[in-house]
Amino acid sequence: MAVVVSPNLIYGHVKDSKVLLRAWELLESDNEIQETIKMANIMAVGRLKYNDHGVVHSRIVAGSALEILNLLLESGIKPTTLAFGTA
């Protein structure tokens, strides 16, 4: 199945989980986090001449990371960060 990598990919993942949705809402509404992302974009684009590293980039990366996580979980691979209380 083909996946379209875009800033909207994140929304398909967070809508199915109350915990993820709440965390996403907190991150999106936190002024300090949003300003930090904007400043990172100023540094990356304005000073280092990289491409976008702002809010759009963070949404793309977050959605892509959750897509990769789902692929791992579907393949039976459970990252140690999700293995709460097991050793």
Jmol script that loads the backbone (N, CA, C; Angstrom):
load data "model"
ATOM      1  N   MET A   1       0.834  -1.181   0.000  1.00  0.00           N
ATOM      2  CA  MET A   1       0.000   0.000   0.000  1.00  0.00           C
ATOM      3  C   MET A   1       0.882   1.249   0.000  1.00  0.00           C
ATOM      4  N   ALA A   2       0.622   2.134  -0.907  1.00  0.00           N
ATOM      5  CA  ALA A   2       1.395   3.371  -1.010  1.00  0.00           C
ATOM      6  C   ALA A   2       0.917   4.375   0.038  1.00  0.00           C
ATOM      7  N   VAL A   3       1.854   5.084   0.582  1.00  0.00           N
ATOM      8  CA  VAL A   3       1.558   6.107   1.575  1.00  0.00           C
ATOM      9  C   VAL A   3       1.996   7.453   1.020  1.00  0.00           C
ATOM     10  N   VAL A   4       1.120   8.428   1.105  1.00  0.00           N
ATOM     11  CA  VAL A   4       1.461   9.776   0.674  1.00  0.00           C
ATOM     12  C   VAL A   4       2.066  10.515   1.869  1.00  0.00           C
ATOM     13  N   VAL A   5       3.332  10.852   1.737  1.00  0.00           N
ATOM     14  CA  VAL A   5       4.016  11.579   2.807  1.00  0.00           C
ATOM     15  C   VAL A   5       3.689  13.053   2.633  1.00  0.00           C
ATOM     16  N   SER A   6       2.997  13.596   3.635  1.00  0.00           N
ATOM     17  CA  SER A   6       2.594  14.995   3.599  1.00  0.00           C
ATOM     18  C   SER A   6       2.370  15.467   5.031  1.00  0.00           C
ATOM     19  N   PRO A   7       2.170  16.757   5.214  1.00  0.00           N
ATOM     20  CA  PRO A   7       1.885  17.256   6.559  1.00  0.00           C
ATOM     21  C   PRO A   7       0.593  16.673   7.144  1.00  0.00           C
ATOM     22  N   ASN A   8      -0.281  16.165   6.290  1.00  0.00           N
ATOM     23  CA  ASN A   8      -1.554  15.617   6.764  1.00  0.00           C
ATOM     24  C   ASN A   8      -1.455  14.174   7.233  1.00  0.00           C
ATOM     25  N   LEU A   9      -0.359  13.492   6.976  1.00  0.00           N
ATOM     26  CA  LEU A   9      -0.194  12.097   7.372  1.00  0.00           C
ATOM     27  C   LEU A   9      -0.364  11.920   8.879  1.00  0.00           C
ATOM     28  N   ILE A  10       0.110  12.869   9.646  1.00  0.00           N
ATOM     29  CA  ILE A  10       0.025  12.792  11.103  1.00  0.00           C
ATOM     30  C   ILE A  10      -1.416  12.663  11.588  1.00  0.00           C
ATOM     31  N   TYR A  11      -2.328  13.348  10.941  1.00  0.00           N
ATOM     32  CA  TYR A  11      -3.716  13.359  11.404  1.00  0.00           C
ATOM     33  C   TYR A  11      -4.380  11.990  11.296  1.00  0.00           C
ATOM     34  N   GLY A  12      -3.983  11.207  10.300  1.00  0.00           N
ATOM     35  CA  GLY A  12      -4.518   9.858  10.165  1.00  0.00           C
ATOM     36  C   GLY A  12      -4.096   8.953  11.302  1.00  0.00           C
ATOM     37  N   HIS A  13      -2.966   9.261  11.917  1.00  0.00           N
ATOM     38  CA  HIS A  13      -2.473   8.446  13.025  1.00  0.00           C
ATOM     39  C   HIS A  13      -3.023   8.902  14.376  1.00  0.00           C
ATOM     40  N   VAL A  14      -3.089  10.186  14.604  1.00  0.00           N
ATOM     41  CA  VAL A  14      -3.499  10.657  15.931  1.00  0.00           C
ATOM     42  C   VAL A  14      -4.997  10.555  16.167  1.00  0.00           C
ATOM     43  N   LYS A  15      -5.782  10.531  15.112  1.00  0.00           N
ATOM     44  CA  LYS A  15      -7.240  10.509  15.293  1.00  0.00           C
ATOM     45  C   LYS A  15      -7.734   9.203  15.906  1.00  0.00           C
ATOM     46  N   ASP A  16      -6.951   8.136  15.796  1.00  0.00           N
ATOM     47  CA  ASP A  16      -7.366   6.833  16.292  1.00  0.00           C
ATOM     48  C   ASP A  16      -6.923   6.551  17.721  1.00  0.00           C
ATOM     49  N   SER A  17      -6.226   7.471  18.332  1.00  0.00           N
ATOM     50  CA  SER A  17      -5.707   7.253  19.685  1.00  0.00           C
ATOM     51  C   SER A  17      -5.949   8.488  20.538  1.00  0.00           C
ATOM     52  N   LYS A  18      -6.667   8.311  21.628  1.00  0.00           N
ATOM     53  CA  LYS A  18      -6.927   9.448  22.521  1.00  0.00           C
ATOM     54  C   LYS A  18      -5.630  10.013  23.082  1.00  0.00           C
ATOM     55  N   VAL A  19      -4.702   9.126  23.408  1.00  0.00           N
ATOM     56  CA  VAL A  19      -3.431   9.576  23.991  1.00  0.00           C
ATOM     57  C   VAL A  19      -2.625  10.365  22.959  1.00  0.00           C
ATOM     58  N   LEU A  20      -2.493   9.812  21.756  1.00  0.00           N
ATOM     59  CA  LEU A  20      -1.758  10.530  20.709  1.00  0.00           C
ATOM     60  C   LEU A  20      -2.430  11.843  20.347  1.00  0.00           C
ATOM     61  N   LEU A  21      -3.744  11.822  20.246  1.00  0.00           N
ATOM     62  CA  LEU A  21      -4.474  13.033  19.889  1.00  0.00           C
ATOM     63  C   LEU A  21      -4.272  14.112  20.949  1.00  0.00           C
ATOM     64  N   ARG A  22      -4.340  13.729  22.198  1.00  0.00           N
ATOM     65  CA  ARG A  22      -4.146  14.709  23.278  1.00  0.00           C
ATOM     66  C   ARG A  22      -2.725  15.266  23.268  1.00  0.00           C
ATOM     67  N   ALA A  23      -1.749  14.375  23.080  1.00  0.00           N
ATOM     68  CA  ALA A  23      -0.353  14.825  23.020  1.00  0.00           C
ATOM     69  C   ALA A  23      -0.153  15.769  21.839  1.00  0.00           C
ATOM     70  N   TRP A  24      -0.719  15.410  20.691  1.00  0.00           N
ATOM     71  CA  TRP A  24      -0.601  16.253  19.497  1.00  0.00           C
ATOM     72  C   TRP A  24      -1.232  17.621  19.726  1.00  0.00           C
ATOM     73  N   GLU A  25      -2.401  17.634  20.330  1.00  0.00           N
ATOM     74  CA  GLU A  25      -3.075  18.906  20.607  1.00  0.00           C
ATOM     75  C   GLU A  25      -2.246  19.772  21.551  1.00  0.00           C
ATOM     76  N   LEU A  26      -1.637  19.148  22.550  1.00  0.00           N
ATOM     77  CA  LEU A  26      -0.782  19.901  23.473  1.00  0.00           C
ATOM     78  C   LEU A  26       0.417  20.505  22.749  1.00  0.00           C
ATOM     79  N   LEU A  27       1.055  19.709  21.892  1.00  0.00           N
ATOM     80  CA  LEU A  27       2.219  20.205  21.141  1.00  0.00           C
ATOM     81  C   LEU A  27       1.841  21.306  20.164  1.00  0.00           C
ATOM     82  N   GLU A  28       0.728  21.126  19.483  1.00  0.00           N
ATOM     83  CA  GLU A  28       0.290  22.113  18.493  1.00  0.00           C
ATOM     84  C   GLU A  28      -0.159  23.425  19.136  1.00  0.00           C
ATOM     85  N   SER A  29      -0.652  23.363  20.357  1.00  0.00           N
ATOM     86  CA  SER A  29      -1.176  24.572  20.996  1.00  0.00           C
ATOM     87  C   SER A  29      -0.175  25.242  21.942  1.00  0.00           C
ATOM     88  N   ASP A  30       0.965  24.615  22.167  1.00  0.00           N
ATOM     89  CA  ASP A  30       1.961  25.174  23.075  1.00  0.00           C
ATOM     90  C   ASP A  30       2.778  26.241  22.347  1.00  0.00           C
ATOM     91  N   ASN A  31       2.648  27.476  22.799  1.00  0.00           N
ATOM     92  CA  ASN A  31       3.333  28.599  22.135  1.00  0.00           C
ATOM     93  C   ASN A  31       4.847  28.460  22.150  1.00  0.00           C
ATOM     94  N   GLU A  32       5.398  27.992  23.258  1.00  0.00           N
ATOM     95  CA  GLU A  32       6.849  27.864  23.351  1.00  0.00           C
ATOM     96  C   GLU A  32       7.371  26.831  22.341  1.00  0.00           C
ATOM     97  N   ILE A  33       6.684  25.720  22.218  1.00  0.00           N
ATOM     98  CA  ILE A  33       7.097  24.698  21.259  1.00  0.00           C
ATOM     99  C   ILE A  33       6.971  25.229  19.837  1.00  0.00           C
ATOM    100  N   GLN A  34       5.868  25.876  19.538  1.00  0.00           N
ATOM    101  CA  GLN A  34       5.670  26.406  18.183  1.00  0.00           C
ATOM    102  C   GLN A  34       6.707  27.466  17.836  1.00  0.00           C
ATOM    103  N   GLU A  35       7.043  28.318  18.780  1.00  0.00           N
ATOM    104  CA  GLU A  35       8.062  29.345  18.530  1.00  0.00           C
ATOM    105  C   GLU A  35       9.445  28.724  18.387  1.00  0.00           C
ATOM    106  N   THR A  36       9.714  27.653  19.128  1.00  0.00           N
ATOM    107  CA  THR A  36      10.993  26.951  18.995  1.00  0.00           C
ATOM    108  C   THR A  36      11.119  26.340  17.607  1.00  0.00           C
ATOM    109  N   ILE A  37      10.032  25.751  17.113  1.00  0.00           N
ATOM    110  CA  ILE A  37      10.039  25.187  15.764  1.00  0.00           C
ATOM    111  C   ILE A  37      10.253  26.290  14.732  1.00  0.00           C
ATOM    112  N   LYS A  38       9.604  27.421  14.919  1.00  0.00           N
ATOM    113  CA  LYS A  38       9.787  28.537  13.987  1.00  0.00           C
ATOM    114  C   LYS A  38      11.236  29.028  13.999  1.00  0.00           C
ATOM    115  N   MET A  39      11.821  29.078  15.186  1.00  0.00           N
ATOM    116  CA  MET A  39      13.216  29.527  15.300  1.00  0.00           C
ATOM    117  C   MET A  39      14.159  28.523  14.641  1.00  0.00           C
ATOM    118  N   ALA A  40      13.867  27.231  14.790  1.00  0.00           N
ATOM    119  CA  ALA A  40      14.671  26.209  14.121  1.00  0.00           C
ATOM    120  C   ALA A  40      14.610  26.408  12.613  1.00  0.00           C
ATOM    121  N   ASN A  41      13.444  26.782  12.127  1.00  0.00           N
ATOM    122  CA  ASN A  41      13.292  27.028  10.688  1.00  0.00           C
ATOM    123  C   ASN A  41      14.099  28.252  10.247  1.00  0.00           C
ATOM    124  N   ILE A  42      14.116  29.285  11.058  1.00  0.00           N
ATOM    125  CA  ILE A  42      14.910  30.474  10.747  1.00  0.00           C
ATOM    126  C   ILE A  42      16.391  30.107  10.663  1.00  0.00           C
ATOM    127  N   MET A  43      16.844  29.303  11.636  1.00  0.00           N
ATOM    128  CA  MET A  43      18.250  28.877  11.643  1.00  0.00           C
ATOM    129  C   MET A  43      18.556  28.005  10.426  1.00  0.00           C
ATOM    130  N   ALA A  44      17.706  27.035  10.155  1.00  0.00           N
ATOM    131  CA  ALA A  44      17.974  26.078   9.076  1.00  0.00           C
ATOM    132  C   ALA A  44      17.871  26.727   7.699  1.00  0.00           C
ATOM    133  N   VAL A  45      16.788  27.443   7.470  1.00  0.00           N
ATOM    134  CA  VAL A  45      16.549  28.009   6.138  1.00  0.00           C
ATOM    135  C   VAL A  45      17.306  29.317   5.951  1.00  0.00           C
ATOM    136  N   GLY A  46      17.127  30.217   6.883  1.00  0.00           N
ATOM    137  CA  GLY A  46      17.705  31.549   6.731  1.00  0.00           C
ATOM    138  C   GLY A  46      19.203  31.603   6.851  1.00  0.00           C
ATOM    139  N   ARG A  47      19.753  30.801   7.755  1.00  0.00           N
ATOM    140  CA  ARG A  47      21.189  30.911   8.004  1.00  0.00           C
ATOM    141  C   ARG A  47      22.007  29.787   7.394  1.00  0.00           C
ATOM    142  N   LEU A  48      21.464  28.556   7.427  1.00  0.00           N
ATOM    143  CA  LEU A  48      22.219  27.418   6.921  1.00  0.00           C
ATOM    144  C   LEU A  48      21.851  27.045   5.484  1.00  0.00           C
ATOM    145  N   LYS A  49      20.821  27.708   4.955  1.00  0.00           N
ATOM    146  CA  LYS A  49      20.362  27.490   3.580  1.00  0.00           C
ATOM    147  C   LYS A  49      19.838  26.069   3.336  1.00  0.00           C
ATOM    148  N   TYR A  50      19.291  25.457   4.399  1.00  0.00           N
ATOM    149  CA  TYR A  50      18.631  24.158   4.249  1.00  0.00           C
ATOM    150  C   TYR A  50      17.211  24.397   3.762  1.00  0.00           C
ATOM    151  N   ASN A  51      16.503  23.296   3.503  1.00  0.00           N
ATOM    152  CA  ASN A  51      15.092  23.432   3.148  1.00  0.00           C
ATOM    153  C   ASN A  51      14.257  23.527   4.426  1.00  0.00           C
ATOM    154  N   ASP A  52      12.962  23.527   4.297  1.00  0.00           N
ATOM    155  CA  ASP A  52      12.039  23.732   5.410  1.00  0.00           C
ATOM    156  C   ASP A  52      12.337  22.829   6.609  1.00  0.00           C
ATOM    157  N   HIS A  53      12.417  23.415   7.784  1.00  0.00           N
ATOM    158  CA  HIS A  53      12.551  22.688   9.044  1.00  0.00           C
ATOM    159  C   HIS A  53      11.607  23.279  10.090  1.00  0.00           C
ATOM    160  N   GLY A  54      10.495  23.818   9.625  1.00  0.00           N
ATOM    161  CA  GLY A  54       9.542  24.456  10.515  1.00  0.00           C
ATOM    162  C   GLY A  54       8.375  23.554  10.852  1.00  0.00           C
ATOM    163  N   VAL A  55       7.228  24.163  11.030  1.00  0.00           N
ATOM    164  CA  VAL A  55       6.018  23.461  11.451  1.00  0.00           C
ATOM    165  C   VAL A  55       5.622  22.391  10.435  1.00  0.00           C
ATOM    166  N   VAL A  56       5.667  22.712   9.167  1.00  0.00           N
ATOM    167  CA  VAL A  56       5.297  21.738   8.135  1.00  0.00           C
ATOM    168  C   VAL A  56       6.246  20.543   8.186  1.00  0.00           C
ATOM    169  N   HIS A  57       7.521  20.808   8.297  1.00  0.00           N
ATOM    170  CA  HIS A  57       8.515  19.734   8.375  1.00  0.00           C
ATOM    171  C   HIS A  57       8.272  18.855   9.598  1.00  0.00           C
ATOM    172  N   SER A  58       7.974  19.463  10.739  1.00  0.00           N
ATOM    173  CA  SER A  58       7.747  18.671  11.953  1.00  0.00           C
ATOM    174  C   SER A  58       6.512  17.787  11.807  1.00  0.00           C
ATOM    175  N   ARG A  59       5.489  18.261  11.126  1.00  0.00           N
ATOM    176  CA  ARG A  59       4.294  17.434  10.888  1.00  0.00           C
ATOM    177  C   ARG A  59       4.612  16.274   9.952  1.00  0.00           C
ATOM    178  N   ILE A  60       5.399  16.532   8.926  1.00  0.00           N
ATOM    179  CA  ILE A  60       5.793  15.464   7.997  1.00  0.00           C
ATOM    180  C   ILE A  60       6.612  14.404   8.722  1.00  0.00           C
ATOM    181  N   VAL A  61       7.576  14.824   9.510  1.00  0.00           N
ATOM    182  CA  VAL A  61       8.442  13.894  10.232  1.00  0.00           C
ATOM    183  C   VAL A  61       7.642  13.086  11.254  1.00  0.00           C
ATOM    184  N   ALA A  62       6.753  13.741  11.988  1.00  0.00           N
ATOM    185  CA  ALA A  62       5.948  13.036  12.985  1.00  0.00           C
ATOM    186  C   ALA A  62       5.048  11.988  12.330  1.00  0.00           C
ATOM    187  N   GLY A  63       4.406  12.358  11.243  1.00  0.00           N
ATOM    188  CA  GLY A  63       3.543  11.415  10.533  1.00  0.00           C
ATOM    189  C   GLY A  63       4.338  10.251   9.962  1.00  0.00           C
ATOM    190  N   SER A  64       5.495  10.546   9.405  1.00  0.00           N
ATOM    191  CA  SER A  64       6.349   9.495   8.843  1.00  0.00           C
ATOM    192  C   SER A  64       6.851   8.550   9.936  1.00  0.00           C
ATOM    193  N   ALA A  65       7.213   9.101  11.080  1.00  0.00           N
ATOM    194  CA  ALA A  65       7.681   8.273  12.195  1.00  0.00           C
ATOM    195  C   ALA A  65       6.579   7.330  12.673  1.00  0.00           C
ATOM    196  N   LEU A  66       5.358   7.823  12.768  1.00  0.00           N
ATOM    197  CA  LEU A  66       4.250   6.963  13.185  1.00  0.00           C
ATOM    198  C   LEU A  66       3.927   5.924  12.125  1.00  0.00           C
ATOM    199  N   GLU A  67       4.107   6.270  10.870  1.00  0.00           N
ATOM    200  CA  GLU A  67       3.895   5.302   9.778  1.00  0.00           C
ATOM    201  C   GLU A  67       4.921   4.171   9.880  1.00  0.00           C
ATOM    202  N   ILE A  68       6.176   4.522  10.117  1.00  0.00           N
ATOM    203  CA  ILE A  68       7.235   3.517  10.278  1.00  0.00           C
ATOM    204  C   ILE A  68       6.960   2.660  11.506  1.00  0.00           C
ATOM    205  N   LEU A  69       6.543   3.283  12.602  1.00  0.00           N
ATOM    206  CA  LEU A  69       6.211   2.532  13.814  1.00  0.00           C
ATOM    207  C   LEU A  69       5.108   1.516  13.534  1.00  0.00           C
ATOM    208  N   ASN A  70       4.083   1.916  12.814  1.00  0.00           N
ATOM    209  CA  ASN A  70       3.002   0.988  12.484  1.00  0.00           C
ATOM    210  C   ASN A  70       3.508  -0.183  11.651  1.00  0.00           C
ATOM    211  N   LEU A  71       4.386   0.080  10.706  1.00  0.00           N
ATOM    212  CA  LEU A  71       4.960  -0.996   9.891  1.00  0.00           C
ATOM    213  C   LEU A  71       5.746  -1.976  10.757  1.00  0.00           C
ATOM    214  N   LEU A  72       6.509  -1.450  11.694  1.00  0.00           N
ATOM    215  CA  LEU A  72       7.262  -2.317  12.607  1.00  0.00           C
ATOM    216  C   LEU A  72       6.320  -3.169  13.455  1.00  0.00           C
ATOM    217  N   LEU A  73       5.307  -2.549  14.020  1.00  0.00           N
ATOM    218  CA  LEU A  73       4.359  -3.278  14.863  1.00  0.00           C
ATOM    219  C   LEU A  73       3.613  -4.347  14.066  1.00  0.00           C
ATOM    220  N   GLU A  74       3.215  -4.013  12.850  1.00  0.00           N
ATOM    221  CA  GLU A  74       2.518  -4.980  11.997  1.00  0.00           C
ATOM    222  C   GLU A  74       3.412  -6.159  11.624  1.00  0.00           C
ATOM    223  N   SER A  75       4.722  -5.939  11.633  1.00  0.00           N
ATOM    224  CA  SER A  75       5.680  -7.007  11.317  1.00  0.00           C
ATOM    225  C   SER A  75       6.074  -7.800  12.557  1.00  0.00           C
ATOM    226  N   GLY A  76       5.488  -7.471  13.693  1.00  0.00           N
ATOM    227  CA  GLY A  76       5.795  -8.191  14.921  1.00  0.00           C
ATOM    228  C   GLY A  76       6.991  -7.661  15.680  1.00  0.00           C
ATOM    229  N   ILE A  77       7.505  -6.527  15.262  1.00  0.00           N
ATOM    230  CA  ILE A  77       8.648  -5.917  15.948  1.00  0.00           C
ATOM    231  C   ILE A  77       8.123  -4.891  16.936  1.00  0.00           C
ATOM    232  N   LYS A  78       8.455  -5.093  18.208  1.00  0.00           N
ATOM    233  CA  LYS A  78       8.005  -4.172  19.242  1.00  0.00           C
ATOM    234  C   LYS A  78       9.215  -3.432  19.808  1.00  0.00           C
ATOM    235  N   PRO A  79       9.311  -2.141  19.525  1.00  0.00           N
ATOM    236  CA  PRO A  79      10.435  -1.356  20.057  1.00  0.00           C
ATOM    237  C   PRO A  79      10.466  -1.395  21.583  1.00  0.00           C
ATOM    238  N   THR A  80      11.658  -1.370  22.144  1.00  0.00           N
ATOM    239  CA  THR A  80      11.782  -1.422  23.604  1.00  0.00           C
ATOM    240  C   THR A  80      11.109  -0.234  24.279  1.00  0.00           C
ATOM    241  N   THR A  81      10.957   0.865  23.575  1.00  0.00           N
ATOM    242  CA  THR A  81      10.287   2.027  24.164  1.00  0.00           C
ATOM    243  C   THR A  81       8.804   1.775  24.400  1.00  0.00           C
ATOM    244  N   LEU A  82       8.259   0.749  23.764  1.00  0.00           N
ATOM    245  CA  LEU A  82       6.845   0.406  23.955  1.00  0.00           C
ATOM    246  C   LEU A  82       6.672  -0.785  24.888  1.00  0.00           C
ATOM    247  N   ALA A  83       7.754  -1.350  25.337  1.00  0.00           N
ATOM    248  CA  ALA A  83       7.697  -2.535  26.194  1.00  0.00           C
ATOM    249  C   ALA A  83       7.682  -2.121  27.667  1.00  0.00           C
ATOM    250  N   PHE A  84       6.640  -1.411  28.059  1.00  0.00           N
ATOM    251  CA  PHE A  84       6.528  -0.934  29.433  1.00  0.00           C
ATOM    252  C   PHE A  84       6.400  -2.115  30.385  1.00  0.00           C
ATOM    253  N   GLY A  85       7.207  -2.105  31.421  1.00  0.00           N
ATOM    254  CA  GLY A  85       7.083  -3.101  32.481  1.00  0.00           C
ATOM    255  C   GLY A  85       7.507  -4.502  32.096  1.00  0.00           C
ATOM    256  N   THR A  86       8.125  -4.686  30.941  1.00  0.00           N
ATOM    257  CA  THR A  86       8.589  -6.020  30.563  1.00  0.00           C
ATOM    258  C   THR A  86      10.099  -6.004  30.483  1.00  0.00           C
ATOM    259  N   ALA A  87      10.690  -7.079  30.877  1.00  0.00           N
ATOM    260  CA  ALA A  87      12.160  -7.150  30.812  1.00  0.00           C
ATOM    261  C   ALA A  87      12.594  -8.536  30.415  1.00  0.00           C
TER     262      ALA A  87
END
end "model"
wireframe off; spacefill off
backbone 0.3
color backbone group
